[in-house]
């Protein structure tokens, strides 16, 4: 439908932890299929490069940039390269994120700081660099990938992750309010139990490495009785990136098959 034709999207965390499909590369490709130029940014150059190749295979233009989102200098470099190649930024998609197992007592100060640096400082730095460009252009769409962990207990202790994603939700709301007059929209996606390669890395150990046991247990917890997939997240991001959501801002949208309806917030 070319819903993003003529637009340029910067996707932070555009790689995947495996050769498969994750939230980042699925979203980058979905944007490309709708006509967007895509800037694929990842901490790892090879991961960013693979995603850019997937985007080009869809017939769209792409560049890749290796960058740590927690570095202001590296984020400025991403923006400079984007502007030099495409001359505008219409969509900022912040998918970069990490997690570390542990509650307050178990989590080291170093792990806490790194999770906060990537998950919330990275979003702040990217918005700080991109919003002035969107203001000059007359608008844009900022999408943060948060988590249902930002609003509820999910059964496993990842305290720094939970806290950083809750902060991301409030950052989303404040940007939406302050920059609404600039026609800049800001929304957060809250993926739930998504069957993605990163989930296999972070929670599979709770199920003794048994993938099918993990899938069955997580599916039983969801009212729709199945886990979501990365395309569910990518399609929601596409909606928020497109003009179809032009009057939606400041939202935190669960993509969870209804699971948060069964949890205490």
Residue pairs with C-beta under 8 A, 6 or more apart in sequence:
1 34
2 34
2 35
3 34
3 35
3 238
3 242
3 243
3 244
4 31
4 34
4 35
4 36
4 90
4 91
4 238
4 241
4 242
5 34
5 35
5 36
6 35
7 35
7 36
7 37
7 88
7 90
7 91
7 241
8 36
8 37
8 38
8 39
8 82
8 86
8 87
8 88
8 89
8 90
8 91
9 28
9 31
9 36
9 37
9 38
9 39
9 89
9 90
9 91
9 92
9 93
9 241
10 39
10 41
10 78
10 79
10 82
10 89
10 91
10 92
10 93
10 126
10 130
11 24
11 27
11 28
11 31
11 38
11 39
11 40
11 41
11 51
11 93
11 95
12 41
12 42
12 67
12 69
12 78
12 92
12 93
12 94
12 95
12 96
12 122
12 126
13 23
13 24
13 41
13 42
13 69
13 94
13 95
13 96
13 97
13 145
14 24
14 25
14 27
14 28
14 38
14 40
14 41
14 42
14 47
14 48
14 51
14 64
14 95
15 22
15 24
15 25
15 40
15 42
15 43
15 44
15 46
15 47
15 48
15 50
15 51
16 22
16 24
16 25
16 47
16 50
16 51
16 197
17 47
17 197
17 198
17 201
18 197
19 50
20 197
21 196
21 197
21 230
21 231
22 196
22 197
22 198
22 230
23 95
23 145
23 191
23 194
23 196
23 198
23 230
23 233
23 234
24 42
24 51
24 95
25 40
25 50
25 51
25 54
26 230
26 231
26 233
26 234
27 93
27 95
27 233
27 234
27 237
27 238
28 38
28 40
28 51
28 54
28 55
28 62
29 51
29 54
29 55
29 58
29 234
30 231
30 234
30 235
30 237
30 238
31 38
31 60
31 91
31 93
31 237
31 238
31 241
32 38
32 54
32 55
32 58
32 59
32 60
32 62
33 58
33 60
34 238
34 242
35 60
36 60
36 90
36 91
36 241
37 60
37 61
37 62
37 85
37 86
38 52
38 55
38 60
38 61
38 62
39 62
39 63
39 64
39 65
39 78
39 81
39 82
39 85
39 86
40 48
40 49
40 51
40 52
40 55
40 62
40 63
40 64
40 65
41 48
41 64
41 65
41 66
41 67
41 69
41 78
41 96
42 48
42 51
42 64
42 66
42 67
42 96
43 66
43 67
43 68
43 69
43 96
44 66
45 64
45 66
48 64
48 65
48 66
49 64
51 62
51 64
52 62
52 63
52 64
53 62
55 61
55 62
56 62
61 86
63 81
63 82
63 85
65 77
65 78
65 81
67 74
67 75
67 77
67 78
68 74
69 75
69 94
69 96
69 118
69 122
69 123
69 125
69 126
70 114
70 117
70 118
70 121
70 122
70 125
71 125
72 125
72 128
72 129
75 122
75 125
75 126
75 129
76 129
78 126
78 129
79 89
79 129
79 130
79 133
82 89
83 89
83 133
88 133
88 137
89 130
89 133
89 134
89 137
89 140
90 134
90 137
90 140
90 141
91 140
91 141
91 142
91 143
91 241
92 126
92 127
92 130
92 134
92 140
92 141
92 142
92 143
93 143
93 145
93 237
93 241
94 122
94 123
94 126
94 142
94 143
94 144
94 145
95 145
96 118
96 119
96 122
97 118
97 119
97 145
97 147
97 161
97 164
97 165
98 114
98 115
98 118
98 119
98 161
99 115
99 158
99 160
99 161
99 202
100 107
100 111
100 112
100 114
100 115
100 158
100 160
100 161
101 156
101 157
101 158
101 202
102 108
102 111
102 157
102 158
102 159
102 160
103 157
103 159
104 159
106 157
107 159
107 160
111 160
112 160
115 160
115 161
115 164
116 160
116 163
116 164
119 161
119 164
119 165
119 167
119 168
120 164
120 167
120 168
120 171
123 144
123 168
123 171
124 171
127 142
127 171
127 175
127 186
130 140
130 142
131 142
131 175
131 179
131 182
131 184
133 140
134 140
134 142
134 179
134 182
134 184
135 179
135 182
135 184
138 182
138 183
139 182
139 183
139 184
139 185
140 183
140 184
140 185
141 184
141 185
141 186
141 187
141 240
141 241
141 242
141 245
142 172
142 175
142 184
142 185
142 186
142 187
143 186
143 187
143 188
143 189
143 237
143 240
143 241
144 168
144 171
144 172
144 186
144 187
144 188
144 189
145 188
145 189
145 191
145 233
145 237
146 165
146 168
146 169
146 172
146 188
146 189
146 190
146 252
147 161
147 165
147 190
147 191
148 154
148 190
148 191
148 192
148 254
148 256
148 259
148 260
148 263
149 158
149 161
149 162
149 165
150 162
150 165
150 166
150 168
150 169
150 188
150 190
150 252
151 166
151 169
151 190
151 252
151 260
151 265
152 260
152 263
152 264
152 265
153 263
153 264
154 162
156 203
156 206
158 202
168 188
169 188
169 190
169 252
172 186
172 187
172 188
172 250
172 252
173 186
173 250
173 252
175 184
175 186
176 185
176 186
176 187
176 249
176 250
177 250
179 186
180 249
185 240
185 245
185 246
185 248
185 249
186 249
186 250
187 240
187 245
187 248
187 249
187 250
187 251
187 252
187 253
188 251
188 252
188 253
189 233
189 236
189 237
189 240
189 253
189 255
190 252
190 253
190 254
190 255
190 256
190 260
191 228
191 232
191 233
191 255
191 256
192 222
192 228
192 254
192 255
192 256
192 257
192 259
192 260
193 199
193 218
193 219
193 221
193 222
193 227
193 228
193 256
193 257
193 259
194 227
194 228
194 229
194 230
194 232
194 233
194 255
195 215
195 218
195 227
195 228
195 229
195 230
196 229
196 230
200 211
200 214
203 214
204 210
204 211
204 214
206 214
207 213
207 214
207 217
215 227
218 227
219 225
219 226
219 227
221 259
221 262
222 256
222 257
222 258
222 259
223 257
223 258
223 259
223 261
223 262
224 257
224 258
226 257
227 257
228 255
228 256
228 257
232 255
233 255
236 253
236 255
239 245
240 248
240 253
254 260
